Amino acid sequence: MDHIDRIPLFRSEAAAFEKAVRRAYDRGDPVPQVPSCPGWTVTDLVRHLGGVHRYLAHVLREGLTTPPDPAGLALPEIPHDPEALIDWFARGARELAELFRRLGPDTPVWTWSTEQTSGFWLRMQLIELAVHRWDAESATGVPGPLDPVVAVDAVTQTGDVMAPARRTWQQAPPGTGERYRFRRTDGPESWTVLFSGDQVLPETRSTAPVAVEAAGPASDLALFLWRRVPPAALHVTGDTGLLPHWFTLVPPV
């Protein structure tokens, strides 16, 4: 999926998130809890996502190539009134989408990854927004699945980028040759990942034997890897006990 194709998806996910939050607030007090984010209410979710959007808008707008100093980052006061808070979120999402559109995919900016581009941030933020839209919908009902193309992005990004990063951040134990396969049942893609020592090795189009395979729609695969649905949501073959071990090898943040 290209940068230009991700921008309308970002905007549509932001609108869906806003709609889910409005539905939660329409229920009145107390503000609903978010089952997939223990300890968080819908208000916490909005504040988190709106703050992230403004932080990244600052990085993009200023063209920063080193991490910004949080102490010097002046964010406007977050509103307490639900309607004002929703508008605050929507303004931040619109500004970020416009920056992504204007800068394109190749503008050099700081990121926490080896890929130091504006395109990296759009790819990551579309995934995060889609997952948090799912979170917001889960607070008041049955959440809708991730868009298949976003879900495919999320699974690919997990093996290529998130797994190595999380292992570094959390000092995960060394891999001992565990090979996982995630197979999409609503499309042709599959993803194979090998853990060897400190390395995470995605194996493109691999047919090598694996210790465990998890199969399901792209949305369920992505939501499992983001710890939103349990292994039982997938069809698991091989060493079923190894699937939860993924989160030991790839600790959540």
HELIX and SHEET records of a PDB file:
HELIX    1   1 HIS A    3  TYR A   25  1                                  23    
HELIX    2   2 VAL A   42  GLU A   62  1                                  21    
HELIX    3   3 PRO A   70  GLY A   72  5                                   3    
HELIX    4   4 PRO A   82  LEU A  103  1                                  22    
HELIX    5   5 SER A  118  SER A  138  1                                  21    
HELIX    6   6 PRO A  148  GLN A  157  1                                  10    
HELIX    7   7 THR A  158  MET A  162  3                                   5    
HELIX    8   8 ALA A  163  GLN A  170  1                                   8    
HELIX    9   9 ALA A  218  LEU A  225  1                                   8    
HELIX   10  10 PRO A  231  ALA A  233  5                                   3    
HELIX   11  11 THR A  240  LEU A  242  5                                   3    
HELIX   12  12 TRP A  246  LEU A  249  1                                   4    
SHEET    1   A 5 GLN A 199  GLU A 203  0                                        
SHEET    2   A 5 SER A 190  GLY A 197 -1                                        
SHEET    3   A 5 GLY A 175  ARG A 184 -1                                        
SHEET    4   A 5 VAL A 212  GLY A 216  1                                        
SHEET    5   A 5 HIS A 235  GLY A 238 -1                                        
END                                                                             
